[in-house]
Amino acid sequence: MRIVLLGAPGAGKGTVAKLLTDYDGSVQISTGDILRNAVKAKTKLGLEAQGYMERGELVPDKLIMDIMEARLREPDCGEGFILDGFPRTIPQAEALRELLKKLSLKVDVVVNLDVPKEVILDRLTTRRTCSNPDCQEIYNIKSKPPTPDGKCIKCGSPAVQRADETVEAITKRLETYNEKTTPLIDFYRKEGLLKSISSLSSEEIVSQIKVAIK
Ligand code: AP5
């Protein structure tokens, strides 16, 4: 499958993407995960991106497109991909359209996860993420807790809060989403690719996506 997941911070894009990778070998490509790994490894990209991320702002489009052009050309994308957190601006969506044309590929569906704001705020303040860059399993102290001593169930690394999970950064991320990313809903509606899903159950969302791509 080749899909784009849209949705506010905390809407569940990462959770749904991880569940979908078990379905048909498609790879999850999360720009957030790629950037957090770069920050952790203190690469040039990481040093450039860190400030934007901690403030809850978007990283410049040019940096993101350089990452995505390289990533989408990797052989493991041949089976399909689930874009989690990309595109996030109209210029990114337009650049993705051009890039896919060059690669002779098409997106099957763009899924908008439509989750109420109060649910999002609750999820973001209770999320924990595995700190191992090769794992990054997503937990939630209410709905999917890590081990009682706060470790990842899969790999045993500490499950921690992200650097952008302060109240200030969460508020800014939601503002940025409303301003820069919600216009993509209309963009993809006009392209005839949009499917909006308002279920709060990740399993239900996954089954609706499977039906949509058949
Ligand atoms: P990114 O990592 O993409 O963050 P985000 O979009 O803010 O999304 P999140 O990862 O916070 O949430 P999610 O929707 O994946 O929800 P999750 O599944 O974790 O980006 C971070 C930063 O990087 C950006 O702010 C920006 O600076 C930069 N960046 C990234 N991409 C960029 C781009 N393209 N352009 C420019 N800058 C970019 O779920 C949240 C919680 O809810 C978890 O605890 C989970 O367990 C729980 N949960 C999920 N689903 C359910 C459910 N159904 N029921 C109960 N709990 C649930």
py3Dmol code that shows the C-alpha trace and the ligand (Angstrom):
import py3Dmol

protein = """\
ATOM      1  CA  MET A   1       0.000   0.000   0.000  1.00  0.00           C
ATOM      2  CA  ARG A   2       1.057   3.589  -0.501  1.00  0.00           C
ATOM      3  CA  ILE A   3      -0.696   5.822   1.966  1.00  0.00           C
ATOM      4  CA  VAL A   4      -0.374   9.188   3.646  1.00  0.00           C
ATOM      5  CA  LEU A   5      -1.564   9.567   7.247  1.00  0.00           C
ATOM      6  CA  LEU A   6      -2.759  13.039   8.188  1.00  0.00           C
ATOM      7  CA  GLY A   7      -3.856  14.079  11.654  1.00  0.00           C
ATOM      8  CA  ALA A   8      -3.066  16.410  14.521  1.00  0.00           C
ATOM      9  CA  PRO A   9      -0.213  15.690  16.943  1.00  0.00           C
ATOM     10  CA  GLY A  10      -1.396  12.770  19.084  1.00  0.00           C
ATOM     11  CA  ALA A  11      -4.126  11.708  16.635  1.00  0.00           C
ATOM     12  CA  GLY A  12      -2.549   8.242  16.485  1.00  0.00           C
ATOM     13  CA  LYS A  13      -0.648   8.346  13.173  1.00  0.00           C
ATOM     14  CA  GLY A  14       2.393   6.497  14.551  1.00  0.00           C
ATOM     15  CA  THR A  15       0.266   3.889  16.325  1.00  0.00           C
ATOM     16  CA  VAL A  16      -1.799   3.149  13.209  1.00  0.00           C
ATOM     17  CA  ALA A  17       1.282   3.158  10.937  1.00  0.00           C
ATOM     18  CA  LYS A  18       3.010   0.533  13.111  1.00  0.00           C
ATOM     19  CA  LEU A  19      -0.103  -1.684  13.013  1.00  0.00           C
ATOM     20  CA  LEU A  20      -0.306  -1.352   9.208  1.00  0.00           C
ATOM     21  CA  THR A  21       3.286  -2.455   8.634  1.00  0.00           C
ATOM     22  CA  ASP A  22       2.276  -5.985   9.727  1.00  0.00           C
ATOM     23  CA  TYR A  23      -0.282  -6.130   6.916  1.00  0.00           C
ATOM     24  CA  ASP A  24       1.649  -6.265   3.638  1.00  0.00           C
ATOM     25  CA  GLY A  25       5.316  -5.410   4.165  1.00  0.00           C
ATOM     26  CA  SER A  26       4.889  -1.674   3.563  1.00  0.00           C
ATOM     27  CA  VAL A  27       7.391   0.404   5.532  1.00  0.00           C
ATOM     28  CA  GLN A  28       6.492   3.150   7.992  1.00  0.00           C
ATOM     29  CA  ILE A  29       8.276   6.399   7.180  1.00  0.00           C
ATOM     30  CA  SER A  30       7.941   8.851  10.062  1.00  0.00           C
ATOM     31  CA  THR A  31       9.670  12.187   9.500  1.00  0.00           C
ATOM     32  CA  GLY A  32       9.355  12.782  13.258  1.00  0.00           C
ATOM     33  CA  ASP A  33      11.268   9.552  14.050  1.00  0.00           C
ATOM     34  CA  ILE A  34      13.931  10.313  11.421  1.00  0.00           C
ATOM     35  CA  LEU A  35      14.424  13.804  12.870  1.00  0.00           C
ATOM     36  CA  ARG A  36      14.478  12.613  16.508  1.00  0.00           C
ATOM     37  CA  ASN A  37      17.150  10.016  15.610  1.00  0.00           C
ATOM     38  CA  ALA A  38      19.187  12.750  13.912  1.00  0.00           C
ATOM     39  CA  VAL A  39      18.883  14.979  17.002  1.00  0.00           C
ATOM     40  CA  LYS A  40      19.973  12.124  19.241  1.00  0.00           C
ATOM     41  CA  ALA A  41      22.951  11.317  16.992  1.00  0.00           C
ATOM     42  CA  LYS A  42      23.838  15.054  16.790  1.00  0.00           C
ATOM     43  CA  THR A  43      24.129  14.937  12.985  1.00  0.00           C
ATOM     44  CA  LYS A  44      24.097  18.142  10.903  1.00  0.00           C
ATOM     45  CA  LEU A  45      20.389  17.543  10.176  1.00  0.00           C
ATOM     46  CA  GLY A  46      19.707  16.946  13.880  1.00  0.00           C
ATOM     47  CA  LEU A  47      21.473  20.130  14.955  1.00  0.00           C
ATOM     48  CA  GLU A  48      19.484  22.132  12.393  1.00  0.00           C
ATOM     49  CA  ALA A  49      16.154  20.533  13.310  1.00  0.00           C
ATOM     50  CA  GLN A  50      16.403  20.442  17.119  1.00  0.00           C
ATOM     51  CA  GLY A  51      15.352  24.026  17.885  1.00  0.00           C
ATOM     52  CA  TYR A  52      12.323  23.925  15.594  1.00  0.00           C
ATOM     53  CA  MET A  53      11.166  20.629  17.094  1.00  0.00           C
ATOM     54  CA  GLU A  54      11.574  21.661  20.723  1.00  0.00           C
ATOM     55  CA  ARG A  55       9.594  24.848  20.054  1.00  0.00           C
ATOM     56  CA  GLY A  56       6.824  22.856  18.329  1.00  0.00           C
ATOM     57  CA  GLU A  57       7.475  24.507  14.954  1.00  0.00           C
ATOM     58  CA  LEU A  58       7.871  22.787  11.609  1.00  0.00           C
ATOM     59  CA  VAL A  59      11.337  22.020  10.278  1.00  0.00           C
ATOM     60  CA  PRO A  60      11.927  23.908   6.958  1.00  0.00           C
ATOM     61  CA  ASP A  61      10.412  22.254   3.875  1.00  0.00           C
ATOM     62  CA  LYS A  62      13.771  22.038   2.063  1.00  0.00           C
ATOM     63  CA  LEU A  63      15.339  19.877   4.816  1.00  0.00           C
ATOM     64  CA  ILE A  64      12.280  17.608   4.867  1.00  0.00           C
ATOM     65  CA  MET A  65      12.195  17.187   1.086  1.00  0.00           C
ATOM     66  CA  ASP A  66      15.898  16.269   0.988  1.00  0.00           C
ATOM     67  CA  ILE A  67      15.260  13.548   3.599  1.00  0.00           C
ATOM     68  CA  MET A  68      12.141  12.244   1.855  1.00  0.00           C
ATOM     69  CA  GLU A  69      13.572  12.200  -1.644  1.00  0.00           C
ATOM     70  CA  ALA A  70      16.458  10.025  -0.425  1.00  0.00           C
ATOM     71  CA  ARG A  71      14.196   7.838   1.729  1.00  0.00           C
ATOM     72  CA  LEU A  72      11.580   7.126  -0.950  1.00  0.00           C
ATOM     73  CA  ARG A  73      14.309   6.000  -3.349  1.00  0.00           C
ATOM     74  CA  GLU A  74      15.468   3.259  -0.938  1.00  0.00           C
ATOM     75  CA  PRO A  75      14.691  -0.300  -2.093  1.00  0.00           C
ATOM     76  CA  ASP A  76      12.548  -1.201   0.945  1.00  0.00           C
ATOM     77  CA  CYS A  77       9.909   1.285  -0.270  1.00  0.00           C
ATOM     78  CA  GLY A  78       9.244  -1.015  -3.242  1.00  0.00           C
ATOM     79  CA  GLU A  79       6.635  -3.021  -1.282  1.00  0.00           C
ATOM     80  CA  GLY A  80       4.827   0.180  -0.314  1.00  0.00           C
ATOM     81  CA  PHE A  81       5.045   2.907   2.314  1.00  0.00           C
ATOM     82  CA  ILE A  82       3.025   4.549   5.028  1.00  0.00           C
ATOM     83  CA  LEU A  83       3.900   8.225   5.316  1.00  0.00           C
ATOM     84  CA  ASP A  84       3.461   9.259   8.960  1.00  0.00           C
ATOM     85  CA  GLY A  85       3.821  13.008   9.544  1.00  0.00           C
ATOM     86  CA  PHE A  86       4.637  13.911   5.948  1.00  0.00           C
ATOM     87  CA  PRO A  87       3.583  15.959   4.039  1.00  0.00           C
ATOM     88  CA  ARG A  88       2.665  18.688   6.498  1.00  0.00           C
ATOM     89  CA  THR A  89       2.502  21.805   4.338  1.00  0.00           C
ATOM     90  CA  ILE A  90       1.110  22.571   0.874  1.00  0.00           C
ATOM     91  CA  PRO A  91       4.649  23.024  -0.568  1.00  0.00           C
ATOM     92  CA  GLN A  92       5.594  19.567   0.822  1.00  0.00           C
ATOM     93  CA  ALA A  93       2.452  18.020  -0.714  1.00  0.00           C
ATOM     94  CA  GLU A  94       3.200  19.610  -4.084  1.00  0.00           C
ATOM     95  CA  ALA A  95       6.821  18.465  -3.929  1.00  0.00           C
ATOM     96  CA  LEU A  96       5.688  14.932  -3.003  1.00  0.00           C
ATOM     97  CA  ARG A  97       3.342  14.878  -6.010  1.00  0.00           C
ATOM     98  CA  GLU A  98       6.252  15.808  -8.309  1.00  0.00           C
ATOM     99  CA  LEU A  99       8.618  13.331  -6.669  1.00  0.00           C
ATOM    100  CA  LEU A 100       6.156  10.443  -7.015  1.00  0.00           C
ATOM    101  CA  LYS A 101       5.599  11.375 -10.664  1.00  0.00           C
ATOM    102  CA  LYS A 102       9.375  11.118 -11.199  1.00  0.00           C
ATOM    103  CA  LEU A 103       9.405   7.710  -9.486  1.00  0.00           C
ATOM    104  CA  SER A 104       6.294   6.578 -11.453  1.00  0.00           C
ATOM    105  CA  LEU A 105       4.411   5.951  -8.210  1.00  0.00           C
ATOM    106  CA  LYS A 106       0.945   6.894  -6.967  1.00  0.00           C
ATOM    107  CA  VAL A 107      -0.578   7.261  -3.503  1.00  0.00           C
ATOM    108  CA  ASP A 108      -3.554   4.891  -2.968  1.00  0.00           C
ATOM    109  CA  VAL A 109      -5.282   6.902  -0.256  1.00  0.00           C
ATOM    110  CA  VAL A 110      -4.718   9.817   2.133  1.00  0.00           C
ATOM    111  CA  VAL A 111      -6.241   9.070   5.518  1.00  0.00           C
ATOM    112  CA  ASN A 112      -7.187  11.911   7.824  1.00  0.00           C
ATOM    113  CA  LEU A 113      -7.436  10.809  11.466  1.00  0.00           C
ATOM    114  CA  ASP A 114     -10.110  13.110  12.839  1.00  0.00           C
ATOM    115  CA  VAL A 115      -9.786  13.079  16.648  1.00  0.00           C
ATOM    116  CA  PRO A 116     -11.381  15.591  19.093  1.00  0.00           C
ATOM    117  CA  LYS A 117      -9.007  18.113  20.685  1.00  0.00           C
ATOM    118  CA  GLU A 118      -9.667  16.973  24.283  1.00  0.00           C
ATOM    119  CA  VAL A 119      -8.718  13.371  23.365  1.00  0.00           C
ATOM    120  CA  ILE A 120      -5.540  14.622  21.683  1.00  0.00           C
ATOM    121  CA  LEU A 121      -4.444  16.653  24.706  1.00  0.00           C
ATOM    122  CA  ASP A 122      -5.031  13.704  26.991  1.00  0.00           C
ATOM    123  CA  ARG A 123      -3.091  11.328  24.727  1.00  0.00           C
ATOM    124  CA  LEU A 124      -0.109  13.639  24.326  1.00  0.00           C
ATOM    125  CA  THR A 125       0.373  14.204  28.033  1.00  0.00           C
ATOM    126  CA  THR A 126       0.156  10.478  28.800  1.00  0.00           C
ATOM    127  CA  ARG A 127       2.298   9.143  25.920  1.00  0.00           C
ATOM    128  CA  ARG A 128       5.622   7.416  26.530  1.00  0.00           C
ATOM    129  CA  THR A 129       7.995   6.463  23.698  1.00  0.00           C
ATOM    130  CA  CYS A 130      10.736   3.838  23.683  1.00  0.00           C
ATOM    131  CA  SER A 131      14.086   5.657  23.792  1.00  0.00           C
ATOM    132  CA  ASN A 132      15.841   3.041  21.615  1.00  0.00           C
ATOM    133  CA  PRO A 133      16.134   4.657  18.126  1.00  0.00           C
ATOM    134  CA  ASP A 134      15.748   1.222  16.472  1.00  0.00           C
ATOM    135  CA  CYS A 135      12.505   0.501  18.343  1.00  0.00           C
ATOM    136  CA  GLN A 136      10.558   3.691  19.194  1.00  0.00           C
ATOM    137  CA  GLU A 137       7.503   1.682  20.281  1.00  0.00           C
ATOM    138  CA  ILE A 138       4.686   4.009  21.353  1.00  0.00           C
ATOM    139  CA  TYR A 139       3.055   3.591  24.784  1.00  0.00           C
ATOM    140  CA  ASN A 140       0.410   5.359  26.796  1.00  0.00           C
ATOM    141  CA  ILE A 141       0.214   5.204  30.564  1.00  0.00           C
ATOM    142  CA  LYS A 142      -3.600   4.854  30.309  1.00  0.00           C
ATOM    143  CA  SER A 143      -4.297   2.804  27.163  1.00  0.00           C
ATOM    144  CA  LYS A 144      -1.056   0.884  26.516  1.00  0.00           C
ATOM    145  CA  PRO A 145       1.343   1.078  29.461  1.00  0.00           C
ATOM    146  CA  PRO A 146       5.030   0.107  29.345  1.00  0.00           C
ATOM    147  CA  THR A 147       6.336  -2.256  32.086  1.00  0.00           C
ATOM    148  CA  PRO A 148       5.596  -1.178  35.704  1.00  0.00           C
ATOM    149  CA  ASP A 149       9.148   0.210  35.972  1.00  0.00           C
ATOM    150  CA  GLY A 150       8.717   2.247  32.781  1.00  0.00           C
ATOM    151  CA  LYS A 151      10.555   0.035  30.275  1.00  0.00           C
ATOM    152  CA  CYS A 152       9.681  -0.854  26.673  1.00  0.00           C
ATOM    153  CA  ILE A 153       7.966  -4.249  26.522  1.00  0.00           C
ATOM    154  CA  LYS A 154       9.669  -5.060  23.191  1.00  0.00           C
ATOM    155  CA  CYS A 155      13.309  -4.140  23.869  1.00  0.00           C
ATOM    156  CA  GLY A 156      13.633  -3.231  27.571  1.00  0.00           C
ATOM    157  CA  SER A 157      14.877   0.337  26.981  1.00  0.00           C
ATOM    158  CA  PRO A 158      13.382   3.168  29.070  1.00  0.00           C
ATOM    159  CA  ALA A 159      10.046   4.482  27.753  1.00  0.00           C
ATOM    160  CA  VAL A 160      10.257   8.254  28.109  1.00  0.00           C
ATOM    161  CA  GLN A 161       8.410  11.493  27.367  1.00  0.00           C
ATOM    162  CA  ARG A 162       9.575  13.313  24.231  1.00  0.00           C
ATOM    163  CA  ALA A 163      11.339  16.691  24.378  1.00  0.00           C
ATOM    164  CA  ASP A 164       8.340  18.293  22.617  1.00  0.00           C
ATOM    165  CA  GLU A 165       5.838  17.080  25.238  1.00  0.00           C
ATOM    166  CA  THR A 166       5.899  20.229  27.369  1.00  0.00           C
ATOM    167  CA  VAL A 167       2.601  22.142  27.611  1.00  0.00           C
ATOM    168  CA  GLU A 168       4.144  25.080  25.659  1.00  0.00           C
ATOM    169  CA  ALA A 169       5.418  22.851  22.832  1.00  0.00           C
ATOM    170  CA  ILE A 170       2.154  20.872  22.636  1.00  0.00           C
ATOM    171  CA  THR A 171       0.161  24.140  22.380  1.00  0.00           C
ATOM    172  CA  LYS A 172       2.482  25.416  19.659  1.00  0.00           C
ATOM    173  CA  ARG A 173       2.358  22.083  17.754  1.00  0.00           C
ATOM    174  CA  LEU A 174      -1.453  22.199  17.711  1.00  0.00           C
ATOM    175  CA  GLU A 175      -1.408  25.825  16.466  1.00  0.00           C
ATOM    176  CA  THR A 176       1.133  24.915  13.786  1.00  0.00           C
ATOM    177  CA  TYR A 177      -1.007  21.954  12.745  1.00  0.00           C
ATOM    178  CA  ASN A 178      -4.134  24.130  12.417  1.00  0.00           C
ATOM    179  CA  GLU A 179      -2.331  26.783  10.430  1.00  0.00           C
ATOM    180  CA  LYS A 180       0.012  24.786   8.185  1.00  0.00           C
ATOM    181  CA  THR A 181      -1.314  21.220   7.917  1.00  0.00           C
ATOM    182  CA  THR A 182      -5.133  21.392   7.927  1.00  0.00           C
ATOM    183  CA  PRO A 183      -5.117  22.990   4.398  1.00  0.00           C
ATOM    184  CA  LEU A 184      -3.871  19.574   3.191  1.00  0.00           C
ATOM    185  CA  ILE A 185      -7.312  18.103   3.934  1.00  0.00           C
ATOM    186  CA  ASP A 186      -8.816  20.220   1.126  1.00  0.00           C
ATOM    187  CA  PHE A 187      -5.773  19.703  -1.079  1.00  0.00           C
ATOM    188  CA  TYR A 188      -6.220  15.925  -1.005  1.00  0.00           C
ATOM    189  CA  ARG A 189     -10.018  16.132  -1.139  1.00  0.00           C
ATOM    190  CA  LYS A 190      -9.649  17.981  -4.448  1.00  0.00           C
ATOM    191  CA  GLU A 191      -7.204  15.295  -5.651  1.00  0.00           C
ATOM    192  CA  GLY A 192      -9.908  12.693  -4.901  1.00  0.00           C
ATOM    193  CA  LEU A 193      -7.622  10.840  -2.473  1.00  0.00           C
ATOM    194  CA  LEU A 194      -9.015  11.786   0.942  1.00  0.00           C
ATOM    195  CA  LYS A 195     -10.626   9.404   3.408  1.00  0.00           C
ATOM    196  CA  SER A 196     -11.498  10.888   6.790  1.00  0.00           C
ATOM    197  CA  ILE A 197     -11.875   8.483   9.727  1.00  0.00           C
ATOM    198  CA  SER A 198     -13.248   9.611  13.063  1.00  0.00           C
ATOM    199  CA  SER A 199     -13.047   6.328  14.995  1.00  0.00           C
ATOM    200  CA  LEU A 200     -11.060   6.391  18.259  1.00  0.00           C
ATOM    201  CA  SER A 201     -10.135   2.716  17.954  1.00  0.00           C
ATOM    202  CA  SER A 202      -6.826   2.041  16.177  1.00  0.00           C
ATOM    203  CA  GLU A 203      -8.028  -1.465  15.171  1.00  0.00           C
ATOM    204  CA  GLU A 204     -11.188  -0.008  13.596  1.00  0.00           C
ATOM    205  CA  ILE A 205      -9.097   2.622  11.766  1.00  0.00           C
ATOM    206  CA  VAL A 206      -6.787  -0.092  10.428  1.00  0.00           C
ATOM    207  CA  SER A 207      -9.709  -2.166   9.153  1.00  0.00           C
ATOM    208  CA  GLN A 208     -11.280   0.875   7.441  1.00  0.00           C
ATOM    209  CA  ILE A 209      -7.933   1.597   5.740  1.00  0.00           C
ATOM    210  CA  LYS A 210      -7.652  -2.014   4.535  1.00  0.00           C
ATOM    211  CA  VAL A 211     -11.113  -1.729   2.964  1.00  0.00           C
ATOM    212  CA  ALA A 212     -10.196   1.629   1.347  1.00  0.00           C
ATOM    213  CA  ILE A 213      -7.071   0.277  -0.377  1.00  0.00           C
ATOM    214  CA  LYS A 214      -8.759  -2.860  -1.760  1.00  0.00           C
TER     215      LYS A 214
END
"""
ligand_1 = """\
57
AP5
P 5.960 13.943 14.755
O 6.814 12.962 15.453
O 5.417 13.603 13.405
O 4.840 14.376 15.753
P 3.289 14.735 15.566
O 2.748 14.879 14.187
O 3.154 15.908 16.443
O 2.589 13.470 15.953
P 2.844 12.618 17.200
O 3.988 11.685 16.984
O 2.905 13.518 18.421
O 1.460 11.862 17.326
P 0.831 10.655 16.509
O -0.305 11.165 15.687
O 1.877 9.840 15.795
O 0.204 9.869 17.716
P 0.714 8.522 18.456
O 0.443 7.330 17.597
O 2.093 8.714 19.003
O 6.753 15.331 14.564
C 7.472 15.911 15.630
C 8.129 17.205 15.144
O 9.053 16.932 14.062
C 7.182 18.268 14.575
O 6.610 19.073 15.585
C 8.130 19.050 13.641
O 8.946 19.937 14.365
C 9.022 17.960 13.066
N 8.470 17.381 11.822
C 8.066 16.092 11.628
N 7.630 15.923 10.368
C 7.767 17.125 9.741
C 7.453 17.578 8.439
N 6.931 16.769 7.504
N 7.693 18.883 8.145
C 8.231 19.723 9.051
N 8.541 19.349 10.322
C 8.314 18.065 10.659
O -0.362 8.478 19.639
C -0.348 9.457 20.675
C -0.675 8.784 22.015
O -2.010 8.308 21.976
C 0.209 7.558 22.345
O 0.419 7.507 23.739
C -0.659 6.370 21.910
O -0.368 5.201 22.658
C -2.064 6.896 22.197
N -3.043 6.373 21.264
C -2.929 6.328 19.906
N -4.042 5.800 19.365
C -4.866 5.496 20.421
C -6.172 4.935 20.526
N -6.842 4.542 19.429
N -6.742 4.805 21.745
C -6.055 5.197 22.857
N -4.816 5.724 22.838
C -4.232 5.875 21.630
"""
view = py3Dmol.view(width=600, height=400)
view.addModel(protein, "pdb")
view.setStyle({"model": 0}, {"cartoon": {"style": "trace"}})
view.addModel(ligand_1, "xyz")
view.setStyle({"model": 1}, {"stick": {}})
view.zoomTo()
view.show()
